[in-house]
């Protein structure tokens, strides 16, 4: 856009300084007064119109630049830009990583997003979405014996499912917690890969979900997704029991060895 965008209103009511600048520019973006590619007024004029010092204005613009909302170009000015969703992902990772039980909380958010997305996908998905899901299903089959590659393939299938819903907001939210979800996928795949029946389940159930989306049967697709998460949780419980039993056997074996060595020492 040629020229500068004129800002008519002066101060963001109820807020002052740094917060006022950020809140006001956010309102301008939400109202459509500012759009991606627009150039803000020069610093001197903008600070005067907003009623803040140039130092406060610079701090606010630097903060917005850090999240990708604006780009500060020396010799040009401050340009409105579209933030990269990966920035939000980094924020979520640092904000949530130190919380206890964060993976369980992320799983609940994931389930909520995917349930709404799969219903949207049954209405909105096009051939490109079907092709992407088919490719991801093929990857699941090809990597079924590899915990790490299989975990990545599983995640990409569910990611494609959300993309097929065609909701930019859901896609952005899902992407923002992607790194935490990927960790969860890999941890779970490592736990359950040796449980009897898991490989057949992973292939067959993802295939059924894919077929329901292609058939545009939202009720069946949603029910399959519910069962998918429930059965997955059951496999994780079985894997936990299996691991605990193995640990008990190992502990008993170590105890027997120690007792045998002690008996041998007494005999000598």
HUVENSUL-V145721 format. One record per pair of residues at least 24 apart in sequence whose ideal C-beta (glycine too) atoms are under 8 Angstrom apart, sorted by the first residue. I is the first residue (numbers start at 1). J is the second residue. D is the distance in Angstrom with one decimal. If there is no record, write none. Layout:
BEGIN
i:I j:J d:D
i:I j:J d:D
END
This chain:
BEGIN
i:1 j:35 d:7.5
i:1 j:37 d:5.6
i:1 j:38 d:5.2
i:1 j:39 d:6.9
i:3 j:39 d:7.4
i:4 j:39 d:5.4
i:4 j:40 d:6.8
i:4 j:41 d:4.9
i:4 j:42 d:7.2
i:4 j:77 d:7.5
i:5 j:33 d:7.2
i:5 j:34 d:5.9
i:5 j:38 d:4.6
i:5 j:39 d:6.7
i:5 j:40 d:6.4
i:5 j:41 d:7.0
i:6 j:41 d:7.1
i:7 j:33 d:7.7
i:7 j:40 d:7.8
i:7 j:41 d:6.2
i:7 j:46 d:6.8
i:7 j:49 d:5.5
i:7 j:50 d:7.4
i:10 j:49 d:5.9
i:10 j:50 d:6.6
i:10 j:51 d:5.8
i:11 j:50 d:6.3
i:11 j:51 d:4.8
i:12 j:50 d:7.8
i:16 j:52 d:7.8
i:17 j:52 d:5.8
i:17 j:56 d:5.0
i:18 j:52 d:7.9
i:18 j:56 d:5.5
i:18 j:59 d:5.6
i:18 j:60 d:5.2
i:18 j:63 d:7.7
i:20 j:50 d:6.9
i:20 j:51 d:7.9
i:20 j:52 d:6.6
i:21 j:50 d:5.9
i:21 j:52 d:5.9
i:21 j:56 d:6.6
i:21 j:57 d:5.9
i:21 j:60 d:3.7
i:21 j:61 d:7.7
i:22 j:60 d:5.2
i:22 j:63 d:6.7
i:22 j:64 d:6.7
i:24 j:50 d:6.3
i:25 j:60 d:7.5
i:25 j:64 d:6.7
i:25 j:69 d:7.7
i:25 j:70 d:7.9
i:29 j:69 d:7.6
i:29 j:80 d:7.2
i:34 j:80 d:5.2
i:35 j:80 d:6.5
i:36 j:80 d:5.6
i:36 j:81 d:6.2
i:36 j:82 d:5.0
i:37 j:79 d:6.7
i:37 j:80 d:6.5
i:37 j:81 d:7.9
i:38 j:79 d:7.2
i:38 j:80 d:4.6
i:39 j:76 d:7.4
i:39 j:77 d:4.9
i:39 j:78 d:7.0
i:39 j:79 d:5.5
i:39 j:80 d:7.7
i:40 j:70 d:7.4
i:40 j:77 d:6.3
i:40 j:78 d:4.4
i:40 j:79 d:7.6
i:40 j:80 d:7.2
i:42 j:77 d:6.7
i:43 j:78 d:7.9
i:85 j:172 d:5.1
i:85 j:175 d:4.7
i:85 j:176 d:6.1
i:86 j:175 d:7.4
i:88 j:172 d:7.0
i:88 j:175 d:7.7
i:88 j:176 d:4.2
i:89 j:175 d:6.2
i:89 j:176 d:4.7
i:89 j:177 d:7.1
i:89 j:178 d:5.9
i:89 j:179 d:5.8
i:91 j:176 d:7.6
i:92 j:176 d:5.1
i:92 j:177 d:5.5
i:92 j:180 d:7.0
i:93 j:179 d:5.3
i:93 j:180 d:6.2
i:96 j:177 d:7.9
i:96 j:180 d:6.5
i:97 j:180 d:7.5
i:102 j:180 d:6.9
i:103 j:180 d:7.1
i:103 j:183 d:7.3
i:103 j:184 d:4.9
i:103 j:187 d:7.5
i:106 j:177 d:5.5
i:106 j:180 d:4.9
i:106 j:181 d:6.0
i:106 j:184 d:6.4
i:107 j:184 d:6.4
i:109 j:173 d:7.7
i:109 j:177 d:6.3
i:110 j:158 d:7.8
i:110 j:174 d:7.5
i:110 j:177 d:7.1
i:110 j:181 d:5.7
i:111 j:229 d:5.8
i:113 j:162 d:6.4
i:113 j:170 d:5.5
i:113 j:173 d:6.0
i:113 j:174 d:5.3
i:114 j:158 d:6.3
i:114 j:161 d:6.3
i:114 j:162 d:6.3
i:114 j:174 d:8.0
i:114 j:225 d:6.2
i:115 j:222 d:6.2
i:115 j:225 d:6.1
i:115 j:226 d:7.6
i:116 j:165 d:7.2
i:116 j:167 d:7.7
i:116 j:170 d:6.5
i:117 j:161 d:6.2
i:117 j:162 d:4.4
i:117 j:164 d:7.4
i:117 j:165 d:3.5
i:117 j:167 d:6.7
i:117 j:170 d:5.2
i:117 j:174 d:7.6
i:118 j:161 d:6.0
i:118 j:165 d:7.0
i:118 j:209 d:7.5
i:118 j:213 d:6.8
i:118 j:218 d:7.4
i:118 j:221 d:5.0
i:118 j:222 d:6.0
i:118 j:225 d:5.4
i:119 j:165 d:7.7
i:119 j:218 d:4.6
i:119 j:221 d:7.2
i:119 j:222 d:5.9
i:120 j:164 d:7.8
i:120 j:165 d:3.6
i:120 j:166 d:6.1
i:120 j:167 d:5.8
i:120 j:170 d:7.6
i:121 j:161 d:6.2
i:121 j:164 d:3.8
i:121 j:165 d:4.6
i:121 j:166 d:7.5
i:121 j:213 d:5.2
i:121 j:221 d:7.5
i:122 j:212 d:7.4
i:122 j:213 d:5.8
i:122 j:216 d:4.6
i:122 j:217 d:6.5
i:122 j:218 d:4.1
i:122 j:221 d:5.5
i:123 j:216 d:6.9
i:123 j:218 d:7.1
i:124 j:164 d:7.2
i:124 j:165 d:6.5
i:124 j:166 d:4.2
i:125 j:164 d:4.2
i:125 j:165 d:7.8
i:125 j:166 d:7.5
i:125 j:213 d:6.0
i:125 j:214 d:8.0
i:125 j:216 d:7.9
i:129 j:160 d:7.2
i:129 j:163 d:6.9
i:129 j:164 d:3.8
i:130 j:164 d:7.9
i:130 j:213 d:7.5
i:130 j:214 d:5.7
i:132 j:160 d:4.7
i:132 j:163 d:7.2
i:132 j:164 d:7.4
i:133 j:157 d:6.9
i:133 j:160 d:5.0
i:133 j:161 d:6.8
i:133 j:164 d:6.6
i:133 j:210 d:5.2
i:133 j:213 d:6.7
i:134 j:210 d:6.9
i:136 j:160 d:4.9
i:137 j:206 d:5.6
i:137 j:207 d:6.1
i:137 j:210 d:5.4
i:140 j:202 d:6.3
i:140 j:203 d:6.4
i:140 j:206 d:5.5
i:141 j:203 d:5.6
i:144 j:199 d:5.0
i:144 j:202 d:6.4
i:144 j:203 d:6.4
i:145 j:193 d:8.0
i:145 j:199 d:7.4
i:147 j:186 d:7.4
i:147 j:189 d:4.8
i:147 j:190 d:4.9
i:147 j:193 d:4.9
i:148 j:186 d:6.3
i:148 j:189 d:7.6
i:148 j:190 d:8.0
i:150 j:189 d:5.5
i:150 j:193 d:7.3
i:150 j:202 d:7.5
i:151 j:182 d:7.6
i:151 j:185 d:4.5
i:151 j:186 d:4.1
i:151 j:188 d:7.5
i:151 j:189 d:3.9
i:151 j:190 d:7.6
i:152 j:182 d:7.4
i:152 j:185 d:7.5
i:152 j:186 d:7.7
i:154 j:185 d:5.7
i:154 j:189 d:6.8
i:154 j:202 d:7.0
i:154 j:206 d:7.7
i:155 j:181 d:6.6
i:155 j:182 d:5.5
i:155 j:185 d:4.6
i:157 j:206 d:5.8
i:161 j:209 d:7.3
i:161 j:213 d:7.3
i:164 j:213 d:6.6
i:188 j:232 d:7.3
i:188 j:236 d:6.0
i:191 j:236 d:6.0
i:191 j:239 d:4.4
i:191 j:240 d:7.3
i:191 j:243 d:7.4
i:192 j:232 d:7.8
i:192 j:235 d:4.6
i:192 j:236 d:5.8
i:192 j:238 d:7.7
i:192 j:239 d:4.6
i:194 j:239 d:7.4
i:194 j:242 d:7.2
i:195 j:235 d:5.4
i:195 j:238 d:5.2
i:195 j:239 d:5.1
i:195 j:242 d:6.5
i:197 j:235 d:7.9
i:198 j:235 d:5.5
i:201 j:231 d:6.3
i:201 j:235 d:7.0
i:205 j:231 d:7.0
END
